[in-house]
Amino acid sequence: MALLSDDTIGINERDMTIRMIEKTPDNLRLFRKWRITHDFEVLLIGKDGTEKLRSTTPVKLDTLFSLIDTMPMRKVEMQRRG
């Protein structure tokens, strides 16, 4: 989580929500929906609700930002902002 909170400006620009979800009875629905099977997984879910990235190791912010910046909705946002 510390790696992901290093650039709050970049996170906010990309309208990212970061959540740490522990396996509890209340969260089992999410674990089933996204087929989370490891003790640690990073999932990037696009605004369209589809999985864009899955990793069982930590992912650097610049990697996430690069991937997000190639997505069509993000390109439109960047064009609007000039």
Secondary structure by P-SEA (a helix, b strand, c coil): cccccccaaaaaaabbbbbbbcccccaaaaaaaacccccbbbbbbcccccccccccccccaaaaaaaaaacaaaaaaaaaac
